């Protein structure tokens, strides 16, 4: 039973990727274009503010890498949330015609999100030597990098699953996700280093923000340094996994009612 569900999820993910490639001449190159534009603007502004030479220093290059990685991962993270929250509306015909439930469609979003994450991680790894920086030397740093990336995927899928029933009924949810993009970028440690002090309003905001703690740990781990956000991230990831299981069980019972209301 589970093997059929997983195979169905893989088939749906391949179908979605194929449609995206056919609909866009540049295909998955759009995953690179937007972060590069943000990074280019950031490099230009930073170099001008530092007299034209600051962006060539090692510390300046680490700032550039943090901004590039942050924008790249944010764009992917928000895309997974949108795809997950909107899967029912996009696939209502299949959900009606094939009695398989929502799980294969959820797995399709996870598989496609995993592929998108691998592409972005490859771009970030390529950017490290291009900027003249060195890779982390400690095994624990690589563990926390992988854990942070996995936590980002879990949080995106969980948030999308919680919003899915509401997004199917109300277009305001999709509008709202677009509206919060800029505020989330501004309050996340993308263009500034995360505060490494376990007190204050910004610390607790970073703990609540599902994007902030993983990005903070990622930036510190690339320097082979620890972070005060490691324990909060472990706790929040465990909570998000429990919420994901609960939301999927609830969604399985809600699908027939939601499809009826969608008409």
N, C-alpha and C positions, 0 to 999 in steps of 0.2 A: 504493500500500500504506500509506504513512505517513498520507496524507489520510484513508483509511478508519479507521485507528487513532485519529487525532486526533478525527474525527467521533464515533467510538464513545465516546471519553473524555468528550467534551462531552455526549453523550446520557446517559451514566451519571451525570455531575455534576448535570445538570438533574433526573434522576430522584431522586437523593439529596436535593437541595434541596427538591424538591416533597414528598417523604415527611416531611422535617423540619417543613416548614410545616404539613402536615396533622396531624402528631402533636402539635404544640405550639401552644396557642392564641396565645401571644405570638411564635411564630416566631423570627426572628433577633434579636428584642429581648433575648433572653437574652445576646447578645453584649455588651450594654450594662449589664445589671442587676448582674452580679457585680462588674465593675470599679468601678461607681458605689458599691456597698456598701463595698468595700475603701477607695476614695478618701474616702468620707464618714467612715468610722471613723478613717482616718489624719488627716483635717482636724481632727476633733474632738479627738483625742488631742494633736496638735501644738499646737492653739490653747490647750488647757488647760495644757500644759507650759510654754508661752511667756507665760502670764498672760492668755490670751484675745485677744491681738491679733497674735500672730506670723504667723498664716496669711494676714493681709491685706497683709503686706509683699511686695515683688517677689520676694525670695529665697524667702520662704515659699510663694509661688504657684508658683515653679519646682519646689520640692520636691513640691508637690501634683501638678503636671503630670507629673513624673518617676514618681511613684507610680501615677498613673492610667494613663499610657502603659505602664509596666512590667507592671502587673497585666493590662491589656487585651491586650497582646501575648503575655504568658506564657500566659494562658488559651487564646488562639488557637493558640499554638505547641504546647502540650500536646495540644490537640484534634486537630491535624494528625497528630502522632505516633501518637495512639491510633487515628485513622481509618486511617492507613497501615498500622500493625502489625496491624490487625484486618480488613483488606479481604478476606483469603482466607476467613476463617471466615464473614463476612457474605455473601459472594458465591460460596460453593462450588457452589451449584446452577447459577449462570450459567457458572462456570468449567468445570463438567462438560459442560453442554449446548451451549456455544458454544466452538469451538476457536479462540480468539483470543489466548490467552496472558494474562499478567498486566499487560502494558503499558497497555491501555485503562483498567484499573481504577486503575493508578498515576496516569495522566493525569487521571482523574476526581478523585482526591484533590487533585492539584496545582491543577486548575481551581477546585474548590470552596474550597480553601485560599486561592487568590488572591483570590476574591470576598470571603471572610471577612476577609482582610487589608485589602482596600480599604475595607470598612465600618469597621474599627477605625482605620485611618489617618484616615478622614474624621472620626471622633469626636474623635481627638486634635487634628486641625487646628481643629475647632470649639472645642475646649476652650482653645486658645491665646488668642484674643481675649476669650473669656468670662472668663478669669482676668486679663485686663488685660495680657497679655504680647505681645511683638512676634515676628513671623516672622523666620527667618534672612535675612540680606541678601546673603550670599555664595553664588555658584553652586556652589562646591566643597562648601559645607555641605549643600546639597540633594542633591548627588551622593552624599555619604557617608550621608545619611539613606536614600536609595533603595538604596544598596549594602547597608546594614545590614539593611533589611527583606528584601531578596532573600536575604541570607545566612541569615536566620532561617528562611525558607521552605525553602531548600536543606538546612539542618541538620535540620529537622523531618522532611522527606521521607526523608532518608538514614537517620536513626535509626530511623524507622518501617519502612523497607525491610529494614534489618538485623535488626530484631526480628520481622518478619512470619512467617518460618518457625517460629520458636519460639512466637510468640503463637498460631499456628494449632493447635499441639499441646498447649500448656500454658497453662492459665488463670492460672498464677502470674505470667506476664508482664504481663497486664492489671492484676492486683492490685498488682504492683510499680510500675507507672507511676502508679497512684493514690497509692501510699505515698510516692513520692519528690517529689510536688508541693510540699509544704510545705518540705522541705529545699532544693529548688531555688530557691524564692522567697526563702528566708532568705540563701542564699549568693550570690544575684545582686544587682546594684546597682539595686534597685527602691526600697526604702525608705531607702537611703543612697547617696551619690555614690560612684562607682567610684574606687579608689585610682589616681591618675595618676602612679605611680612604677614604673619598669620593674625592680623588684627586690622580693624578699620573697615569702612563701608566697601571700599574697592575690593578687598580680599573676599568678603562674603558675596559680593556681586559676581566675582570670578568663579566662586564655588557654585553658584546657582546657574550661571551661564554655561550651558552644555558645550559651548565652543571654546570658552576661555581656558579652562584648566588643561585640556589636551594640547592646545597651542602653546601654553606656557611651559608645559613639561617637554614638548617637542623642541622648543627653542633652547631650553636648558640642557636637554640631553645631547643635542648636537655639540654643545660645549663640554660634554662629559661632566655635567653638574647636576646635582639633585634639585628638587623643587618642593616647596611647602604644599603644593597642590596634589602630590602623589596620593596621599591617603584620602583626601576628599574625592579624587577621581575614582579610586577603587570603590568607595562607598556609593557614589552617584551611579557608577556603571552597574553595580549590583541592583540598585533600586530601579534603574531603567530596564534591566532585563526582566525583573518581576513585573513592571508595568507593561512591557511588551507582551509577555505571556498573557496577562490579564486582558489587555486590549484586543489581542487576536482571538481569544475565546469569546469575548463579547461581540467582536465583529462578525464571527461565524454565525452567531444567532441573529445579528441585525441585518445581514445581507438580504434575506427575502423581503423584509419590511422596507428596507431602503430602495430595493429595486422596484417594489410596488409603488412607492411614492415618486420615484423618478419617472414612472410612466413608460 
